[in-house]
Each structure stands twice: as structure tokens, then as C-alpha cells.
Amino acid sequence: MPREREAGEELEPVRGTHRTDWMALLSGMLFVALGALVLTGGLKDPLALVGLVVVGLGFSGLVAVIARIARRR
């Protein structure tokens, strides 16, 4: 329960938003999509699964690096 304000007391400043962690977001989406493909039987070749994981993680790492560079400017 929020505390009561006294007369003349100002509101607390609104907190800022946090930056998106692109590596975590894209990696999570990759593993959810690949998990769904494996569970539904859409992806049966283990070598293709490993290749998709490597390529997907490489892509998310690249996006994370580009986002970090863009934030600094």
C-alpha cells in the first residue's frame, strides 16, 4: 500500500525504462522456436538443429553488438 503524502509534498520522480538486452531476447526466441520445431516433429535432423543454434546465436550476438554501438552514439 503506498504511503500517504503530506500537504505540499511532491510526487516521487517516475523511474526510467531499462535498455533492451537484445542478446537475451533473441536467444530466448530462438530456443523457443527451435523447441517448438523439435516437439512438433518439424525438425528431426540433429545436425540441422546444431547449425540453426550456431547461426541463430551468431545473429543475436551481431544484433547485440550493433545495438550497443548505436547506443553509444
Buried (B, 14 or more C-beta within 10 A) or exposed (E): EEEEEEEEEEEEEEEEEEEEEBBEEBBEEBEEEBEEBEEEEEBEEEEEBEEBBEEBBEEBBEBBEEBEEEEEE
